[in-house]
Amino acid sequence: MASIPVTMQGLRPVVETSINGKPAAFLLDSGAFYSTISPPAAKALGLALRPLPFGFRLNGVGGSSEAWVTTVERFSLAKLDVPRVEFVVGGTDIGQTGLLGQNVLGLADVEYDLPGGMVRLFRANDCGKAIMAYWTEGKPYFVIPIEPRSDRQRHTVATVQLDGAKLNATFDTGAARTVISLRAAARAGVHPGDPGVVEAGWSTGLGHRVAREWIGRFNLLKIGEEELHNVRLRITDLGAVDTDMLLGADYFVSHRLYVSNSQHRIYFTYNGGRLFDTSTRVDPTSATIVQNDATSGPTAPANDAEDFSRRGAMFQTQHDMPHAVEAFSKAITLAPQDPRFPRQRALAYLIQRRPVLALDDLNTTLTLDPKDVEARMLRADLRLRFGNPGGAIADLDSVAGQLPREDATRMRVGQLYSRADAFDAAIGQFDLWLDTHRDDAHRAEAQNGRCWARALANKDLDQARRDCDAAIREVPGNASFLDSRGLVAFRRGDGQAAIADLNAALAIHPSRAWPLYIRSLAEKRLGQAEAASRDQAAALALDPHLPDRARKYGLA
């Protein structure tokens, strides 16, 4: 029915579409029951919203979100123009237009060939007993039954086994990394706090809720006939999501899957490369994991610059940077006037820690397209690293002037302005982002960014405190948020409150130089000379430039 090109952006499979003639990139999300557009993106695209039935809300990993519906008059996907397509509007702004979900991907059978940069929709006729793994040419393949689709159950769900526990697993390309629920992990015998279970930060999803994550090791994960031994999986509270496990994009990038909705089964093969973002590979002949750092990428031949671009993106996702650079270079050779390809190679060079080559490619991109937002953002970041804040601010001013008011990139612009010590400009960008993202999982991050900018600028400290309080209420155990509020307290002359917040931050991450140094200043102010001397020595051992930084902000 259709072949949909997919480009990996890290572990995010992205599909290019257009809405009423305007470019609109969507995250390919097999875990979304319906295609969605974020409210800021809908506003930027000029889409009219209509209410959904009373009480209707979107549910996801991040809790729930208010929702509306919109009709797109002309939606273009994979060279097909589809009139009057409905989208649900709601959820967290993910930096793309929205999510391409099961009302498209579940139209018929679907093949997920992310290693080959393609998703294909098939209409199966008289295929009741056919083997749908058509690409295997007699080589081994795996099969797993899935639940039948219905109006209430649109997801691709199968039963897997984790250390003997049976789990419902949803095949979810929209989840960057595979994750299991706290209850499912407990059924498999693993709990936060157990030996070997480590904290892994925070997870976000559709709603505004933020949840703590851990990584645990499991002896055996069985997906149909495929056996994966000694796997490390993320664990979190999945909230309103009615599943035990999300098999995420980190699984899809090493597999090729044909979801036969007509037969209620998945045919799949292991294609090579990293599994669950670790350094292990599966032996496809024995279906067990072997230790091997080698990676492999797409095997289909590349015919044009677009093919090489998608191939390079997959190599990059698989951490095979030499082959990624080679593929992007071929794309540049075939289409030297296309600004996207030097930008892609610049990202690969940055991962390889070759910033001079990356900067050269970004300059090329911006010569070809001065309005390339991502290239300007990357160049601003590099200019800051190279000690050129004036050049970085010039790039950021250019981006800030061309973005739609609601654009999610404004938070990144604010963060980079803060790093360049352009605090008023940073606060302005955070103001715009927060005004247009009122039900978003990243609100606490933006509130902390605005709090931090005000604290460093030593202005509007009462408002800074309110922002930090709001961020900490949403995410109580975030060390960065706590040390921001500690700096605000220090600025306000409340040494005891500063020390309390900095103690809490350092209890989470004991080896962070900045909170150690600010705590030493607070201790010195309170006459705790011995503690101040000890903290200052520990901070300077981690970063000897801290006194210069503190003096620059009037802290010492």
C-alpha positions in Angstrom: 0.0 0.0 0.0 2.8 2.4 0.9 6.5 2.6 1.6 7.3 5.3 4.2 10.9 6.5 4.5 12.1 6.8 8.1 15.2 8.7 9.3 16.5 7.9 12.8 17.3 10.8 15.0 19.1 9.0 17.7 16.5 6.5 18.8 13.6 8.5 17.4 12.2 7.3 14.1 11.1 10.4 12.2 8.8 10.5 9.2 8.6 13.6 6.9 5.0 14.6 6.0 3.3 17.9 5.0 0.2 19.5 6.5 -1.7 21.8 4.1 1.5 22.3 2.2 3.8 23.0 5.2 6.6 20.5 6.2 5.6 18.5 9.3 7.9 15.9 10.8 6.2 13.2 12.9 7.6 10.7 15.3 6.7 7.2 14.1 4.9 5.8 17.2 3.5 2.3 17.0 2.5 2.7 20.7 0.1 5.6 20.0 -3.5 4.4 19.5 -4.1 7.4 17.3 -2.1 10.0 15.5 -1.6 13.2 17.5 -0.4 16.8 17.1 1.0 18.7 20.0 -1.0 21.9 20.9 1.9 24.3 20.2 2.4 22.7 16.8 -1.3 22.8 16.0 -1.3 26.5 16.8 1.8 27.2 14.7 0.2 25.4 11.8 -3.0 27.4 12.1 -5.2 24.4 12.8 -8.7 24.9 14.2 -9.4 22.8 17.3 -12.8 21.2 18.2 -13.6 19.7 21.6 -13.8 16.0 22.1 -16.5 14.3 24.1 -16.7 15.4 27.8 -14.1 13.6 29.9 -11.9 12.4 27.0 -8.2 12.7 27.8 -5.0 11.2 26.4 -3.4 8.6 28.6 0.3 7.7 28.4 3.5 7.1 30.3 3.5 10.7 31.5 0.0 10.5 32.9 -2.9 12.1 31.1 -3.4 15.2 29.1 -6.3 17.4 27.9 -7.2 16.8 24.3 -9.0 18.2 21.3 -9.4 17.2 17.7 -8.5 18.9 14.4 -9.1 18.1 10.7 -6.2 18.6 8.3 -7.5 19.4 4.9 -4.4 18.1 3.0 -2.1 15.5 4.6 0.8 14.2 2.5 2.7 11.0 3.5 5.0 8.9 1.3 3.9 10.8 -1.9 0.3 10.1 -1.1 -2.1 13.1 -0.6 -4.9 12.3 1.8 -7.8 14.8 2.2 -9.4 15.7 5.5 -7.4 13.6 8.0 -8.4 13.9 11.7 -5.7 14.2 14.4 -6.1 14.3 18.2 -4.4 17.4 19.6 -2.8 17.1 23.0 0.2 15.9 25.0 3.8 16.9 25.5 5.6 18.8 22.8 8.3 16.3 21.6 10.0 18.7 19.2 8.3 17.1 16.2 4.8 18.0 14.9 3.3 15.0 16.7 3.0 11.2 16.7 2.1 9.0 13.7 0.0 6.3 15.4 -2.1 3.2 14.8 -4.9 4.8 12.9 -2.3 4.9 10.1 0.1 2.1 11.0 -2.7 -0.3 11.8 -4.6 0.1 8.5 -3.5 -3.3 7.4 -0.2 -5.3 7.9 2.9 -3.2 8.6 6.6 -4.0 8.3 9.0 -2.1 10.5 12.4 -2.1 8.7 14.1 0.7 10.7 17.6 -0.7 9.9 16.6 -0.2 6.2 15.1 3.2 6.8 11.6 2.2 5.8 8.1 1.3 7.1 5.8 -0.5 4.6 2.1 -1.0 4.7 0.7 -4.1 3.1 -2.8 -5.3 2.3 -2.7 -9.1 2.8 -5.0 -11.1 0.4 -5.4 -14.9 0.8 -2.3 -15.0 3.1 -3.8 -17.1 5.9 -1.0 -19.6 6.0 1.8 -17.8 4.3 5.1 -17.0 5.9 5.3 -13.2 5.8 9.0 -12.9 6.6 9.6 -12.6 2.8 13.1 -11.1 3.1 14.7 -14.1 4.9 15.3 -16.2 1.8 15.3 -19.4 3.8 17.3 -18.1 6.8 16.0 -18.4 10.4 13.2 -16.1 11.6 11.2 -15.8 14.7 7.4 -15.7 15.2 5.3 -14.5 18.2 1.5 -14.4 18.5 -0.1 -11.0 19.1 -3.5 -10.0 20.5 -6.2 -9.4 17.9 -7.0 -5.8 17.1 -10.3 -4.3 18.0 -11.9 -0.9 18.5 -10.7 -1.0 22.1 -7.3 -2.6 21.5 -5.3 -1.0 18.6 -1.8 -1.7 19.9 0.6 -4.4 18.9 0.7 -6.5 22.1 2.3 -9.9 22.7 3.1 -12.1 25.7 6.8 -12.4 26.5 8.7 -14.0 29.4 11.1 -12.2 31.7 13.0 -14.5 34.1 9.9 -16.8 34.0 7.3 -14.1 34.6 4.8 -13.6 31.8 4.4 -10.0 30.7 2.2 -8.1 28.3 4.6 -6.3 25.9 3.6 -3.5 23.6 5.8 -3.0 20.5 6.3 0.7 20.7 8.6 2.6 18.3 7.7 5.8 20.1 9.5 4.7 23.2 13.2 5.4 22.6 14.3 2.7 25.1 12.7 -0.5 26.2 11.2 -0.2 29.7 9.2 -2.4 32.1 6.9 -1.4 34.9 7.9 -1.5 38.5 5.3 -4.2 39.1 6.5 -6.3 36.2 10.1 -6.1 37.4 9.0 -7.2 40.8 7.3 -10.2 39.3 10.6 -11.0 37.7 12.4 -10.7 41.0 14.0 -7.3 40.6 13.3 -4.2 42.7 14.9 -0.7 43.0 17.5 -0.8 45.8 18.5 -4.4 44.9 22.3 -5.0 44.4 23.2 -4.1 40.8 20.0 -2.0 40.2 21.2 1.6 39.4 19.3 4.9 39.1 18.9 6.1 35.5 17.4 9.5 35.7 13.8 10.4 34.8 11.3 9.4 32.2 8.7 11.6 30.5 5.8 10.8 28.2 2.6 12.2 26.9 1.4 14.1 30.0 3.2 16.4 32.5 4.1 13.6 34.9 7.8 12.7 35.4 8.9 9.3 36.8 12.1 8.0 38.2 13.9 5.3 36.2 16.3 2.5 37.2 18.3 -0.1 35.2 18.3 -3.7 36.3 19.8 -6.9 35.0 17.7 -9.9 34.0 18.8 -13.4 33.2 16.5 -14.3 30.3 14.0 -12.4 28.1 12.0 -14.6 25.7 10.3 -12.9 22.8 8.6 -15.8 21.0 11.5 -18.2 20.1 14.1 -15.4 20.5 16.1 -15.8 23.8 18.0 -12.8 25.1 20.3 -13.5 28.0 21.8 -11.2 30.6 19.9 -8.1 29.4 19.8 -4.7 31.2 16.4 -3.1 31.0 15.0 0.2 32.3 12.4 0.1 35.0 9.8 2.8 35.8 6.3 3.5 36.9 4.3 3.4 33.6 1.4 5.2 35.1 -1.8 5.0 33.1 -0.3 2.8 30.4 -2.0 -0.6 30.6 1.0 -2.8 29.8 3.9 -4.5 31.6 6.6 -3.6 29.0 7.2 -1.2 26.1 9.6 -2.8 23.6 11.1 0.4 22.3 13.0 1.7 19.3 16.3 0.3 20.8 14.8 -3.1 20.0 13.4 -2.2 16.5 16.8 -0.8 15.3 18.3 -4.2 15.6 15.4 -6.2 14.2 13.1 -6.3 11.1 9.5 -7.0 12.0 6.4 -7.8 9.9 3.2 -7.3 12.0 0.6 -9.5 10.4 -2.7 -8.1 11.8 -4.5 -10.5 9.5 -2.7 -13.6 11.0 -2.4 -12.1 14.6 1.4 -12.7 14.7 4.7 -11.0 14.2 7.5 -12.4 12.0 10.9 -11.0 12.9 14.6 -11.4 12.4 17.6 -10.0 14.2 19.6 -7.8 11.8 22.7 -7.2 13.9 24.0 -4.3 16.0 23.5 -3.2 19.5 20.5 -4.5 21.5 18.8 -2.4 24.2 21.7 0.2 23.7 24.3 -2.2 25.2 27.4 -3.7 23.7 25.8 -7.2 23.1 24.7 -8.9 20.0 22.3 -11.7 19.3 23.6 -14.8 17.4 20.7 -15.2 14.9 21.5 -18.8 14.3 21.1 -19.9 18.0 18.9 -17.0 19.1 21.1 -16.3 22.1 23.2 -13.3 23.0 26.9 -13.4 22.6 29.3 -10.7 23.8 30.6 -8.8 20.8 31.0 -5.0 20.3 30.7 -5.3 16.5 27.8 -3.5 14.9 26.0 -3.9 11.6 23.7 -1.5 9.9 21.4 -1.6 6.9 22.0 -4.1 4.2 19.8 -2.9 1.4 21.7 -1.1 -1.4 21.7 2.7 -1.3 20.7 4.3 -4.6 20.6 8.0 -4.0 21.5 10.7 -1.5 18.3 10.1 0.5 19.1 6.5 0.9 22.7 7.2 2.0 21.3 9.8 4.5 19.0 7.3 6.1 21.7 4.7 6.0 24.1 7.0 7.8 21.4 7.9 10.4 21.0 4.2 11.2 24.7 3.6 11.5 24.8 6.6 13.9 22.0 5.1 16.0 24.0 1.8 16.1 27.1 3.8 17.3 29.0 2.9 14.1 30.4 6.3 13.5 33.0 5.6 10.7 30.3 4.1 8.5 27.9 6.9 9.4 30.4 9.5 8.3 31.1 7.5 5.1 27.4 7.3 4.3 26.8 11.0 4.9 29.8 11.9 2.8 28.4 9.9 -0.1 25.1 11.8 0.3 27.0 15.1 0.2 28.8 14.0 -3.0 25.5 13.1 -4.7 23.6 16.2 -3.6 26.2 18.9 -2.7 23.5 21.7 -2.6 21.3 20.0 0.0 22.0 21.5 3.4 20.7 18.6 5.4 23.5 16.2 4.7 26.5 18.3 5.9 24.4 19.0 9.1 24.0 15.2 9.6 27.7 14.7 9.1 28.4 17.5 11.6 26.4 15.6 14.2 28.5 12.4 13.5 31.7 14.4 13.8 30.5 15.8 17.1 29.9 12.3 18.4 33.4 11.4 17.3 34.7 14.4 19.2 36.0 16.1 16.0 34.5 19.6 16.6 36.6 21.5 14.0 35.3 19.2 11.2 31.8 19.6 12.6 32.0 23.4 12.6 33.2 23.3 9.0 30.1 21.3 8.0 27.8 23.5 10.0 29.2 26.6 8.2 28.6 24.8 4.9 25.0 24.0 5.9 24.3 27.7 6.9 25.8 28.9 3.6 23.4 26.7 1.7 20.5 27.5 4.1 20.9 30.5 6.5 17.5 29.6 8.1 18.5 26.0 9.1 17.5 26.2 12.8 19.2 23.0 13.9 22.5 23.9 12.3 22.5 27.3 14.0 21.7 25.7 17.4 24.6 23.3 16.9 27.0 26.0 15.8 26.0 28.2 18.8 26.8 25.3 21.1 30.2 24.8 19.4 31.0 28.5 19.6 30.4 28.5 23.3 32.7 25.6 23.6 35.4 27.4 21.6 35.0 30.5 23.9 33.1 32.7 21.4 30.0 33.8 23.3 29.4 36.7 20.9 29.2 34.4 17.9 26.9 32.1 19.8 24.6 34.9 20.8 24.4 36.0 17.2 23.3 32.5 16.1 20.8 32.4 18.9 19.4 35.8 18.1 18.9 34.6 14.5 17.0 31.5 15.7 14.9 33.3 18.2 13.8 35.8 15.6 12.6 33.2 13.1 10.9 30.6 15.4 7.1 30.5 15.8 6.2 31.7 19.2 5.1 28.2 20.3 8.2 26.3 19.0 9.6 23.8 21.4 13.2 24.8 20.4 12.8 28.0 22.5 13.7 26.1 25.7 17.0 25.0 24.1 17.6 28.6 23.0 17.0 29.8 26.5 19.5 27.2 27.9 22.2 28.3 25.5 21.6 32.0 26.2 22.2 31.2 29.9 25.4 29.5 29.0 26.4 32.6 27.1 25.5 34.7 30.2 22.8 36.5 28.1 20.4 36.1 31.0 17.7 38.6 30.0 17.4 36.9 26.6 17.3 33.5 28.3 14.5 34.5 30.6 12.6 35.8 27.6 12.8 32.5 25.8 11.8 30.5 28.9 8.8 32.9 29.4 7.6 32.2 25.8 8.0 28.4 26.2 6.2 28.3 29.5 3.4 30.5 28.2 2.7 28.1 25.3 3.4 24.7 27.1 1.0 24.6 30.0 0.4 20.8 30.1 3.9 19.5 29.2 6.3 17.0 30.8 9.2 19.5 30.4 7.7 22.4 32.4 9.8 21.7 35.4 13.0 21.8 33.3 12.0 25.2 31.8 11.1 26.5 35.3 14.4 25.4 36.6 16.1 27.0 33.6 14.4 30.4 34.3 15.2 30.1 38.0 18.9 29.4 37.2 19.1 32.3 34.8 17.7 34.7 37.4 19.9 33.3 40.2 23.1 33.8 38.1 21.9 37.3 37.1 21.0 38.1 40.7 17.6 39.5 39.8 14.0 38.8 40.6 15.0 36.3 43.3 11.5 35.9 44.7 10.2 34.9 41.2 13.3 32.6 40.9 12.4 30.9 44.1 8.8 30.4 43.0 10.1 28.8 39.7 12.5 26.5 41.6 9.8 25.5 44.1 7.4 24.6 41.3 10.1 22.5 39.5 11.0 20.7 42.8 7.3 20.0 43.6 7.0 18.3 40.2 10.4 16.4 40.4 11.4 16.3 44.1 14.6 14.3 43.7 16.3 16.2 40.9 19.8 17.4 42.0 20.0 20.2 39.4 16.7 21.7 40.6 17.9 21.5 44.2 21.2 23.2 43.6 19.4 26.0 41.6 17.2 26.7 44.6 20.3 26.5 46.9 21.9 29.2 44.8 18.8 31.4 45.0 18.8 31.0 48.8 22.5 31.9 49.0 21.8 35.1 46.9 19.0 36.0 49.3 21.3 35.7 52.2 19.7 32.6 53.7 22.8 30.4 54.3 20.9 27.7 56.2 18.3 27.2 53.5 21.1 27.2 50.9 23.0 24.5 52.7 19.9 22.4 53.2 19.2 22.4 49.4 22.8 21.9 48.5 23.1 19.0 51.0 20.1 17.4 49.3 21.6 17.9 45.9 24.9 16.4 47.0 23.2 13.5 48.6 22.0 12.5 45.2 25.2 13.4 43.3 28.1 13.7 45.8 30.8 14.7 43.2 29.3 17.8 41.7 31.8 20.6 41.9 29.5 23.7 41.7 27.1 22.8 44.6 30.2 21.9 46.7 31.7 25.2 46.0 28.6 27.2 46.7 28.1 25.2 49.9 31.6 26.2 51.0 30.7 29.9 50.4 27.5 29.5 52.5 29.4 27.7 55.3 32.1 30.4 55.3 29.4 33.1 55.6 27.9 31.2 58.6 31.3 31.0 60.2 31.7 27.2 59.6 35.4 27.6 58.6 36.4 23.9 58.8 33.5 22.7 56.7 34.0 25.5 54.2 37.7 24.7 53.8 36.9 21.0 53.3 34.2 21.6 50.7 36.3 24.2 48.9 39.2 21.8 48.6 36.9 19.0 47.3 35.3 21.4 44.7 38.6 22.7 43.5 40.0 19.2 43.0 37.1 18.6 40.6 37.2 22.0 38.9 40.1 24.5 39.7 38.4 27.3 37.7 35.4 27.6 40.0 36.7 30.7 41.9 36.9 32.6 38.6 33.4 31.5 37.6 32.1 32.5 41.1 33.7 36.0 40.9 32.2 36.5 37.4 28.8 36.2 38.9 29.5 38.2 42.0 29.4 35.2 44.3 32.8 35.5 45.9 
